[in-house]
Amino acid sequence: FFNATLTTTATSSQILFSFDETAYCGGEVVITATRGINRHITKMMIAHNGTTLSATEFATVTTSAEFADYDVLLTSGEARIYCTPDATTSTEFKVFATLIKA
């Protein structure tokens, strides 16, 4: 299991979580975004073949609204998950990942 935390007020795309593409071929990621008392929780399944990284975001639940968009990219030997928050209000992102060894 892997964890990561990011707190930001930016609305630009940022690396939220990454892993070594040679060590892991994919996995399941749960992302919790907290803004004040509200939460946006989503689950992603990700997989790559060394060239292409694919993801499906599902099982999203919110207490008010979605706080960010998520995207994935395979670059420089890493599989990366990016988040783009929708507001400059401080948002804390917590990631819990279960990765599959290559």
Backbone as XML, in Angstrom:
<?xml version="1.0"?>
<chain id="A" units="angstrom">
  <residue number="1" name="PHE">
    <atom name="N" x="0.845" y="-1.181" z="0.000"/>
    <atom name="CA" x="0.000" y="0.000" z="0.000"/>
    <atom name="C" x="0.880" y="1.230" z="0.000"/>
  </residue>
  <residue number="2" name="PHE">
    <atom name="N" x="0.411" y="2.271" z="-0.677"/>
    <atom name="CA" x="1.153" y="3.514" z="-0.786"/>
    <atom name="C" x="0.234" y="4.671" z="-0.430"/>
  </residue>
  <residue number="3" name="ASN">
    <atom name="N" x="0.811" y="5.726" z="0.176"/>
    <atom name="CA" x="0.055" y="6.912" z="0.564"/>
    <atom name="C" x="0.750" y="8.149" z="0.021"/>
  </residue>
  <residue number="4" name="ALA">
    <atom name="N" x="-0.021" y="9.188" z="-0.214"/>
    <atom name="CA" x="0.522" y="10.494" z="-0.580"/>
    <atom name="C" x="-0.475" y="11.550" z="-0.139"/>
  </residue>
  <residue number="5" name="THR">
    <atom name="N" x="0.035" y="12.753" z="0.162"/>
    <atom name="CA" x="-0.814" y="13.878" z="0.547"/>
    <atom name="C" x="-0.322" y="15.127" z="-0.163"/>
  </residue>
  <residue number="6" name="LEU">
    <atom name="N" x="-1.253" y="15.930" z="-0.640"/>
    <atom name="CA" x="-0.953" y="17.210" z="-1.277"/>
    <atom name="C" x="-1.990" y="18.211" z="-0.812"/>
  </residue>
  <residue number="7" name="THR">
    <atom name="N" x="-1.541" y="19.367" z="-0.315"/>
    <atom name="CA" x="-2.441" y="20.468" z="0.016"/>
    <atom name="C" x="-2.085" y="21.624" z="-0.895"/>
  </residue>
  <residue number="8" name="THR">
    <atom name="N" x="-3.092" y="22.192" z="-1.561"/>
    <atom name="CA" x="-2.816" y="23.224" z="-2.548"/>
    <atom name="C" x="-3.928" y="24.263" z="-2.618"/>
  </residue>
  <residue number="9" name="THR">
    <atom name="N" x="-3.565" y="25.464" z="-3.071"/>
    <atom name="CA" x="-4.525" y="26.518" z="-3.402"/>
    <atom name="C" x="-4.440" y="26.852" z="-4.892"/>
  </residue>
  <residue number="10" name="ALA">
    <atom name="N" x="-3.633" y="26.126" z="-5.623"/>
    <atom name="CA" x="-3.450" y="26.361" z="-7.056"/>
    <atom name="C" x="-4.590" y="25.727" z="-7.861"/>
  </residue>
  <residue number="11" name="THR">
    <atom name="N" x="-4.837" y="26.264" z="-9.044"/>
    <atom name="CA" x="-5.821" y="25.675" z="-9.947"/>
    <atom name="C" x="-5.143" y="25.093" z="-11.187"/>
  </residue>
  <residue number="12" name="SER">
    <atom name="N" x="-3.831" y="24.991" z="-11.141"/>
    <atom name="CA" x="-3.089" y="24.392" z="-12.249"/>
    <atom name="C" x="-2.895" y="22.897" z="-11.997"/>
  </residue>
  <residue number="13" name="SER">
    <atom name="N" x="-2.613" y="22.167" z="-13.059"/>
    <atom name="CA" x="-2.398" y="20.727" z="-12.967"/>
    <atom name="C" x="-1.134" y="20.432" z="-12.151"/>
  </residue>
  <residue number="14" name="GLN">
    <atom name="N" x="-1.243" y="19.487" z="-11.210"/>
    <atom name="CA" x="-0.131" y="19.130" z="-10.337"/>
    <atom name="C" x="-0.030" y="17.612" z="-10.211"/>
  </residue>
  <residue number="15" name="ILE">
    <atom name="N" x="1.199" y="17.136" z="-10.024"/>
    <atom name="CA" x="1.379" y="15.701" z="-9.795"/>
    <atom name="C" x="0.847" y="15.367" z="-8.411"/>
  </residue>
  <residue number="16" name="LEU">
    <atom name="N" x="-0.106" y="14.473" z="-8.372"/>
    <atom name="CA" x="-0.710" y="14.049" z="-7.114"/>
    <atom name="C" x="-0.044" y="12.788" z="-6.580"/>
  </residue>
  <residue number="17" name="PHE">
    <atom name="N" x="0.295" y="11.876" z="-7.493"/>
    <atom name="CA" x="0.870" y="10.594" z="-7.093"/>
    <atom name="C" x="1.608" y="10.018" z="-8.289"/>
  </residue>
  <residue number="18" name="SER">
    <atom name="N" x="2.714" y="9.325" z="-8.036"/>
    <atom name="CA" x="3.438" y="8.661" z="-9.126"/>
    <atom name="C" x="4.053" y="7.366" z="-8.621"/>
  </residue>
  <residue number="19" name="PHE">
    <atom name="N" x="4.325" y="6.460" z="-9.583"/>
    <atom name="CA" x="5.007" y="5.223" z="-9.230"/>
    <atom name="C" x="5.891" y="4.789" z="-10.384"/>
  </residue>
  <residue number="20" name="ASP">
    <atom name="N" x="6.877" y="3.967" z="-10.073"/>
    <atom name="CA" x="7.848" y="3.470" z="-11.039"/>
    <atom name="C" x="7.167" y="2.513" z="-12.016"/>
  </residue>
  <residue number="21" name="GLU">
    <atom name="N" x="7.209" y="2.876" z="-13.294"/>
    <atom name="CA" x="6.523" y="2.052" z="-14.298"/>
    <atom name="C" x="7.167" y="0.689" z="-14.508"/>
  </residue>
  <residue number="22" name="THR">
    <atom name="N" x="8.450" y="0.549" z="-14.190"/>
    <atom name="CA" x="9.102" y="-0.750" z="-14.376"/>
    <atom name="C" x="8.797" y="-1.701" z="-13.224"/>
  </residue>
  <residue number="23" name="ALA">
    <atom name="N" x="8.478" y="-1.170" z="-12.061"/>
    <atom name="CA" x="8.197" y="-2.001" z="-10.892"/>
    <atom name="C" x="6.725" y="-2.400" z="-10.790"/>
  </residue>
  <residue number="24" name="TYR">
    <atom name="N" x="5.824" y="-1.533" z="-11.305"/>
    <atom name="CA" x="4.387" y="-1.764" z="-11.157"/>
    <atom name="C" x="3.684" y="-1.568" z="-12.493"/>
  </residue>
  <residue number="25" name="CYS">
    <atom name="N" x="2.698" y="-2.422" z="-12.772"/>
    <atom name="CA" x="1.973" y="-2.332" z="-14.046"/>
    <atom name="C" x="0.620" y="-1.649" z="-13.907"/>
  </residue>
  <residue number="26" name="GLY">
    <atom name="N" x="0.222" y="-1.307" z="-12.692"/>
    <atom name="CA" x="-1.049" y="-0.623" z="-12.481"/>
    <atom name="C" x="-1.544" y="-0.831" z="-11.073"/>
  </residue>
  <residue number="27" name="GLY">
    <atom name="N" x="-2.824" y="-0.527" z="-10.871"/>
    <atom name="CA" x="-3.394" y="-0.716" z="-9.549"/>
    <atom name="C" x="-4.694" y="0.032" z="-9.356"/>
  </residue>
  <residue number="28" name="GLU">
    <atom name="N" x="-5.074" y="0.104" z="-8.097"/>
    <atom name="CA" x="-6.300" y="0.770" z="-7.676"/>
    <atom name="C" x="-5.918" y="1.940" z="-6.780"/>
  </residue>
  <residue number="29" name="VAL">
    <atom name="N" x="-6.517" y="3.101" z="-7.037"/>
    <atom name="CA" x="-6.177" y="4.314" z="-6.297"/>
    <atom name="C" x="-7.457" y="4.951" z="-5.776"/>
  </residue>
  <residue number="30" name="VAL">
    <atom name="N" x="-7.480" y="5.282" z="-4.494"/>
    <atom name="CA" x="-8.586" y="6.028" z="-3.904"/>
    <atom name="C" x="-8.063" y="7.415" z="-3.561"/>
  </residue>
  <residue number="31" name="ILE">
    <atom name="N" x="-8.765" y="8.444" z="-4.046"/>
    <atom name="CA" x="-8.373" y="9.833" z="-3.810"/>
    <atom name="C" x="-9.467" y="10.516" z="-3.008"/>
  </residue>
  <residue number="32" name="THR">
    <atom name="N" x="-9.077" y="11.128" z="-1.885"/>
    <atom name="CA" x="-10.001" y="11.915" z="-1.073"/>
    <atom name="C" x="-9.560" y="13.363" z="-1.122"/>
  </residue>
  <residue number="33" name="ALA">
    <atom name="N" x="-10.427" y="14.234" z="-1.617"/>
    <atom name="CA" x="-10.171" y="15.671" z="-1.620"/>
    <atom name="C" x="-11.054" y="16.288" z="-0.543"/>
  </residue>
  <residue number="34" name="THR">
    <atom name="N" x="-10.445" y="17.065" z="0.355"/>
    <atom name="CA" x="-11.185" y="17.698" z="1.446"/>
    <atom name="C" x="-11.026" y="19.211" z="1.343"/>
  </residue>
  <residue number="35" name="ARG">
    <atom name="N" x="-12.142" y="19.901" z="1.393"/>
    <atom name="CA" x="-12.153" y="21.368" z="1.354"/>
    <atom name="C" x="-13.122" y="21.817" z="2.440"/>
  </residue>
  <residue number="36" name="GLY">
    <atom name="N" x="-12.549" y="22.363" z="3.521"/>
    <atom name="CA" x="-13.396" y="22.717" z="4.660"/>
    <atom name="C" x="-13.994" y="21.453" z="5.243"/>
  </residue>
  <residue number="37" name="ILE">
    <atom name="N" x="-15.331" y="21.418" z="5.370"/>
    <atom name="CA" x="-15.999" y="20.230" z="5.914"/>
    <atom name="C" x="-16.476" y="19.283" z="4.810"/>
  </residue>
  <residue number="38" name="ASN">
    <atom name="N" x="-16.245" y="19.654" z="3.548"/>
    <atom name="CA" x="-16.757" y="18.856" z="2.427"/>
    <atom name="C" x="-15.703" y="17.943" z="1.827"/>
  </residue>
  <residue number="39" name="ARG">
    <atom name="N" x="-16.182" y="16.855" z="1.212"/>
    <atom name="CA" x="-15.289" y="15.855" z="0.632"/>
    <atom name="C" x="-15.742" y="15.435" z="-0.768"/>
  </residue>
  <residue number="40" name="HIS">
    <atom name="N" x="-14.739" y="15.094" z="-1.567"/>
    <atom name="CA" x="-14.934" y="14.508" z="-2.904"/>
    <atom name="C" x="-14.029" y="13.283" z="-2.923"/>
  </residue>
  <residue number="41" name="ILE">
    <atom name="N" x="-14.624" y="12.110" z="-2.976"/>
    <atom name="CA" x="-13.861" y="10.860" z="-2.946"/>
    <atom name="C" x="-14.114" y="10.118" z="-4.251"/>
  </residue>
  <residue number="42" name="THR">
    <atom name="N" x="-13.033" y="9.641" z="-4.861"/>
    <atom name="CA" x="-13.164" y="8.897" z="-6.109"/>
    <atom name="C" x="-12.176" y="7.745" z="-6.135"/>
  </residue>
  <residue number="43" name="LYS">
    <atom name="N" x="-12.501" y="6.738" z="-6.932"/>
    <atom name="CA" x="-11.633" y="5.578" z="-7.095"/>
    <atom name="C" x="-11.226" y="5.506" z="-8.561"/>
  </residue>
  <residue number="44" name="MET">
    <atom name="N" x="-9.958" y="5.142" z="-8.795"/>
    <atom name="CA" x="-9.451" y="4.977" z="-10.158"/>
    <atom name="C" x="-8.783" y="3.617" z="-10.282"/>
  </residue>
  <residue number="45" name="MET">
    <atom name="N" x="-8.984" y="2.986" z="-11.426"/>
    <atom name="CA" x="-8.222" y="1.800" z="-11.804"/>
    <atom name="C" x="-7.266" y="2.271" z="-12.888"/>
  </residue>
  <residue number="46" name="ILE">
    <atom name="N" x="-5.972" y="1.929" z="-12.761"/>
    <atom name="CA" x="-4.985" y="2.361" z="-13.749"/>
    <atom name="C" x="-4.148" y="1.163" z="-14.199"/>
  </residue>
  <residue number="47" name="ALA">
    <atom name="N" x="-3.721" y="1.220" z="-15.461"/>
    <atom name="CA" x="-2.883" y="0.157" z="-16.015"/>
    <atom name="C" x="-2.028" y="0.748" z="-17.130"/>
  </residue>
  <residue number="48" name="HIS">
    <atom name="N" x="-0.843" y="0.147" z="-17.350"/>
    <atom name="CA" x="-0.002" y="0.586" z="-18.464"/>
    <atom name="C" x="0.699" y="-0.614" z="-19.076"/>
  </residue>
  <residue number="49" name="ASN">
    <atom name="N" x="1.187" y="-0.410" z="-20.304"/>
    <atom name="CA" x="1.927" y="-1.446" z="-21.016"/>
    <atom name="C" x="3.346" y="-1.007" z="-21.347"/>
  </residue>
  <residue number="50" name="GLY">
    <atom name="N" x="3.820" y="0.031" z="-20.654"/>
    <atom name="CA" x="5.149" y="0.569" z="-20.914"/>
    <atom name="C" x="5.143" y="1.700" z="-21.922"/>
  </residue>
  <residue number="51" name="THR">
    <atom name="N" x="4.039" y="1.836" z="-22.645"/>
    <atom name="CA" x="3.895" y="2.898" z="-23.647"/>
    <atom name="C" x="2.676" y="3.766" z="-23.363"/>
  </residue>
  <residue number="52" name="THR">
    <atom name="N" x="1.582" y="3.121" z="-23.010"/>
    <atom name="CA" x="0.316" y="3.818" z="-22.790"/>
    <atom name="C" x="-0.167" y="3.581" z="-21.368"/>
  </residue>
  <residue number="53" name="LEU">
    <atom name="N" x="-0.587" y="4.656" z="-20.703"/>
    <atom name="CA" x="-1.177" y="4.577" z="-19.368"/>
    <atom name="C" x="-2.660" y="4.889" z="-19.510"/>
  </residue>
  <residue number="54" name="SER">
    <atom name="N" x="-3.502" y="4.001" z="-19.008"/>
    <atom name="CA" x="-4.953" y="4.182" z="-19.082"/>
    <atom name="C" x="-5.541" y="4.192" z="-17.681"/>
  </residue>
  <residue number="55" name="ALA">
    <atom name="N" x="-6.637" y="4.922" z="-17.532"/>
    <atom name="CA" x="-7.307" y="4.996" z="-16.230"/>
    <atom name="C" x="-8.805" y="5.098" z="-16.425"/>
  </residue>
  <residue number="56" name="THR">
    <atom name="N" x="-9.522" y="4.538" z="-15.466"/>
    <atom name="CA" x="-10.967" y="4.688" z="-15.387"/>
    <atom name="C" x="-11.284" y="5.212" z="-14.003"/>
  </residue>
  <residue number="57" name="GLU">
    <atom name="N" x="-11.971" y="6.338" z="-13.954"/>
    <atom name="CA" x="-12.408" y="6.923" z="-12.688"/>
    <atom name="C" x="-13.862" y="6.527" z="-12.470"/>
  </residue>
  <residue number="58" name="PHE">
    <atom name="N" x="-14.164" y="5.999" z="-11.291"/>
    <atom name="CA" x="-15.524" y="5.551" z="-11.001"/>
    <atom name="C" x="-15.762" y="5.631" z="-9.508"/>
  </residue>
  <residue number="59" name="ALA">
    <atom name="N" x="-16.949" y="5.282" z="-9.091"/>
    <atom name="CA" x="-17.303" y="5.266" z="-7.667"/>
    <atom name="C" x="-17.028" y="6.605" z="-7.002"/>
  </residue>
  <residue number="60" name="THR">
    <atom name="N" x="-17.424" y="7.692" z="-7.669"/>
    <atom name="CA" x="-17.234" y="9.037" z="-7.122"/>
    <atom name="C" x="-18.409" y="9.400" z="-6.227"/>
  </residue>
  <residue number="61" name="VAL">
    <atom name="N" x="-18.068" y="9.973" z="-5.062"/>
    <atom name="CA" x="-19.098" y="10.439" z="-4.140"/>
    <atom name="C" x="-18.642" y="11.792" z="-3.583"/>
  </residue>
  <residue number="62" name="THR">
    <atom name="N" x="-19.598" y="12.705" z="-3.395"/>
    <atom name="CA" x="-19.272" y="14.031" z="-2.859"/>
    <atom name="C" x="-20.276" y="14.414" z="-1.784"/>
  </residue>
  <residue number="63" name="THR">
    <atom name="N" x="-19.844" y="15.327" z="-0.904"/>
    <atom name="CA" x="-20.782" y="15.892" z="0.066"/>
    <atom name="C" x="-21.296" y="17.246" z="-0.405"/>
  </residue>
  <residue number="64" name="SER">
    <atom name="N" x="-20.679" y="17.784" z="-1.481"/>
    <atom name="CA" x="-21.181" y="19.054" z="-2.036"/>
    <atom name="C" x="-20.986" y="19.102" z="-3.553"/>
  </residue>
  <residue number="65" name="ALA">
    <atom name="N" x="-19.738" y="18.937" z="-4.018"/>
    <atom name="CA" x="-19.430" y="19.001" z="-5.452"/>
    <atom name="C" x="-18.076" y="18.349" z="-5.689"/>
  </residue>
  <residue number="66" name="GLU">
    <atom name="N" x="-17.769" y="18.071" z="-6.958"/>
    <atom name="CA" x="-16.440" y="17.566" z="-7.290"/>
    <atom name="C" x="-15.458" y="18.732" z="-7.235"/>
  </residue>
  <residue number="67" name="PHE">
    <atom name="N" x="-14.289" y="18.523" z="-6.614"/>
    <atom name="CA" x="-13.314" y="19.585" z="-6.400"/>
    <atom name="C" x="-12.192" y="19.619" z="-7.422"/>
  </residue>
  <residue number="68" name="ALA">
    <atom name="N" x="-12.049" y="18.549" z="-8.217"/>
    <atom name="CA" x="-10.905" y="18.484" z="-9.122"/>
    <atom name="C" x="-11.177" y="17.524" z="-10.265"/>
  </residue>
  <residue number="69" name="ASP">
    <atom name="N" x="-10.386" y="17.694" z="-11.318"/>
    <atom name="CA" x="-10.344" y="16.733" z="-12.412"/>
    <atom name="C" x="-9.034" y="15.971" z="-12.284"/>
  </residue>
  <residue number="70" name="TYR">
    <atom name="N" x="-9.030" y="14.722" z="-12.714"/>
    <atom name="CA" x="-7.841" y="13.874" z="-12.623"/>
    <atom name="C" x="-7.458" y="13.371" z="-14.009"/>
  </residue>
  <residue number="71" name="ASP">
    <atom name="N" x="-6.152" y="13.226" z="-14.228"/>
    <atom name="CA" x="-5.638" y="12.731" z="-15.488"/>
    <atom name="C" x="-4.403" y="11.890" z="-15.197"/>
  </residue>
  <residue number="72" name="VAL">
    <atom name="N" x="-3.991" y="11.054" z="-16.147"/>
    <atom name="CA" x="-2.807" y="10.211" z="-15.974"/>
    <atom name="C" x="-1.872" y="10.392" z="-17.163"/>
  </residue>
  <residue number="73" name="LEU">
    <atom name="N" x="-0.567" y="10.180" z="-16.914"/>
    <atom name="CA" x="0.438" y="10.311" z="-17.959"/>
    <atom name="C" x="1.626" y="9.427" z="-17.616"/>
  </residue>
  <residue number="74" name="LEU">
    <atom name="N" x="2.164" y="8.771" z="-18.614"/>
    <atom name="CA" x="3.367" y="7.944" z="-18.462"/>
    <atom name="C" x="4.527" y="8.766" z="-18.999"/>
  </residue>
  <residue number="75" name="THR">
    <atom name="N" x="5.489" y="9.104" z="-18.136"/>
    <atom name="CA" x="6.599" y="9.952" z="-18.542"/>
    <atom name="C" x="7.819" y="9.734" z="-17.663"/>
  </residue>
  <residue number="76" name="SER">
    <atom name="N" x="8.996" y="9.776" z="-18.260"/>
    <atom name="CA" x="10.263" y="9.685" z="-17.528"/>
    <atom name="C" x="10.344" y="8.478" z="-16.607"/>
  </residue>
  <residue number="77" name="GLY">
    <atom name="N" x="9.779" y="7.339" z="-17.024"/>
    <atom name="CA" x="9.831" y="6.130" z="-16.218"/>
    <atom name="C" x="8.834" y="6.083" z="-15.087"/>
  </residue>
  <residue number="78" name="GLU">
    <atom name="N" x="7.914" y="7.044" z="-15.052"/>
    <atom name="CA" x="6.918" y="7.092" z="-13.988"/>
    <atom name="C" x="5.509" y="7.103" z="-14.564"/>
  </residue>
  <residue number="79" name="ALA">
    <atom name="N" x="4.605" y="6.453" z="-13.850"/>
    <atom name="CA" x="3.177" y="6.589" z="-14.100"/>
    <atom name="C" x="2.694" y="7.657" z="-13.133"/>
  </residue>
  <residue number="80" name="ARG">
    <atom name="N" x="2.086" y="8.705" z="-13.667"/>
    <atom name="CA" x="1.702" y="9.846" z="-12.828"/>
    <atom name="C" x="0.205" y="10.104" z="-12.882"/>
  </residue>
  <residue number="81" name="ILE">
    <atom name="N" x="-0.348" y="10.456" z="-11.711"/>
    <atom name="CA" x="-1.720" y="10.925" z="-11.618"/>
    <atom name="C" x="-1.647" y="12.421" z="-11.328"/>
  </residue>
  <residue number="82" name="TYR">
    <atom name="N" x="-2.334" y="13.202" z="-12.148"/>
    <atom name="CA" x="-2.380" y="14.655" z="-11.979"/>
    <atom name="C" x="-3.754" y="15.059" z="-11.486"/>
  </residue>
  <residue number="83" name="CYS">
    <atom name="N" x="-3.795" y="16.127" z="-10.675"/>
    <atom name="CA" x="-5.061" y="16.709" z="-10.264"/>
    <atom name="C" x="-5.070" y="18.179" z="-10.685"/>
  </residue>
  <residue number="84" name="THR">
    <atom name="N" x="-6.239" y="18.649" z="-11.081"/>
    <atom name="CA" x="-6.429" y="20.057" z="-11.406"/>
    <atom name="C" x="-7.611" y="20.547" z="-10.568"/>
  </residue>
  <residue number="85" name="PRO">
    <atom name="N" x="-7.319" y="21.214" z="-9.436"/>
    <atom name="CA" x="-8.396" y="21.718" z="-8.578"/>
    <atom name="C" x="-9.227" y="22.783" z="-9.295"/>
  </residue>
  <residue number="86" name="ASP">
    <atom name="N" x="-10.494" y="22.916" z="-8.905"/>
    <atom name="CA" x="-11.400" y="23.859" z="-9.555"/>
    <atom name="C" x="-11.474" y="25.224" z="-8.871"/>
  </residue>
  <residue number="87" name="ALA">
    <atom name="N" x="-10.745" y="25.422" z="-7.760"/>
    <atom name="CA" x="-10.815" y="26.696" z="-7.036"/>
    <atom name="C" x="-9.512" y="26.941" z="-6.274"/>
  </residue>
  <residue number="88" name="THR">
    <atom name="N" x="-9.291" y="28.190" z="-5.896"/>
    <atom name="CA" x="-8.081" y="28.547" z="-5.138"/>
    <atom name="C" x="-8.262" y="28.335" z="-3.637"/>
  </residue>
  <residue number="89" name="THR">
    <atom name="N" x="-9.415" y="27.845" z="-3.242"/>
    <atom name="CA" x="-9.646" y="27.500" z="-1.840"/>
    <atom name="C" x="-8.754" y="26.313" z="-1.482"/>
  </residue>
  <residue number="90" name="SER">
    <atom name="N" x="-8.129" y="26.361" z="-0.322"/>
    <atom name="CA" x="-7.223" y="25.289" z="0.097"/>
    <atom name="C" x="-7.933" y="23.935" z="0.060"/>
  </residue>
  <residue number="91" name="THR">
    <atom name="N" x="-7.309" y="22.998" z="-0.657"/>
    <atom name="CA" x="-7.852" y="21.647" z="-0.789"/>
    <atom name="C" x="-6.761" y="20.652" z="-0.439"/>
  </residue>
  <residue number="92" name="GLU">
    <atom name="N" x="-7.095" y="19.684" z="0.406"/>
    <atom name="CA" x="-6.154" y="18.633" z="0.769"/>
    <atom name="C" x="-6.546" y="17.359" z="0.035"/>
  </residue>
  <residue number="93" name="PHE">
    <atom name="N" x="-5.569" y="16.781" z="-0.684"/>
    <atom name="CA" x="-5.763" y="15.528" z="-1.395"/>
    <atom name="C" x="-4.998" y="14.434" z="-0.668"/>
  </residue>
  <residue number="94" name="LYS">
    <atom name="N" x="-5.657" y="13.326" z="-0.407"/>
    <atom name="CA" x="-5.008" y="12.159" z="0.178"/>
    <atom name="C" x="-5.200" y="10.996" z="-0.789"/>
  </residue>
  <residue number="95" name="VAL">
    <atom name="N" x="-4.110" y="10.279" z="-1.030"/>
    <atom name="CA" x="-4.129" y="9.163" z="-1.963"/>
    <atom name="C" x="-3.780" y="7.882" z="-1.213"/>
  </residue>
  <residue number="96" name="PHE">
    <atom name="N" x="-4.540" y="6.837" z="-1.478"/>
    <atom name="CA" x="-4.259" y="5.507" z="-0.953"/>
    <atom name="C" x="-4.251" y="4.581" z="-2.158"/>
  </residue>
  <residue number="97" name="ALA">
    <atom name="N" x="-3.100" y="3.976" z="-2.439"/>
    <atom name="CA" x="-2.965" y="3.159" z="-3.648"/>
    <atom name="C" x="-2.553" y="1.737" z="-3.322"/>
  </residue>
  <residue number="98" name="THR">
    <atom name="N" x="-3.148" y="0.809" z="-4.028"/>
    <atom name="CA" x="-2.742" y="-0.588" z="-4.015"/>
    <atom name="C" x="-2.212" y="-0.885" z="-5.413"/>
  </residue>
  <residue number="99" name="LEU">
    <atom name="N" x="-0.905" y="-1.133" z="-5.521"/>
    <atom name="CA" x="-0.264" y="-1.319" z="-6.827"/>
    <atom name="C" x="0.031" y="-2.788" z="-7.103"/>
  </residue>
  <residue number="100" name="ILE">
    <atom name="N" x="0.053" y="-3.108" z="-8.403"/>
    <atom name="CA" x="0.310" y="-4.479" z="-8.843"/>
    <atom name="C" x="1.737" y="-4.546" z="-9.409"/>
  </residue>
  <residue number="101" name="LYS">
    <atom name="N" x="2.552" y="-5.446" z="-8.859"/>
    <atom name="CA" x="3.919" y="-5.571" z="-9.341"/>
    <atom name="C" x="3.937" y="-6.037" z="-10.780"/>
  </residue>
  <residue number="102" name="ALA">
    <atom name="N" x="4.911" y="-5.500" z="-11.529"/>
    <atom name="CA" x="5.047" y="-5.856" z="-12.956"/>
    <atom name="C" x="5.518" y="-7.274" z="-13.092"/>
  </residue>
</chain>
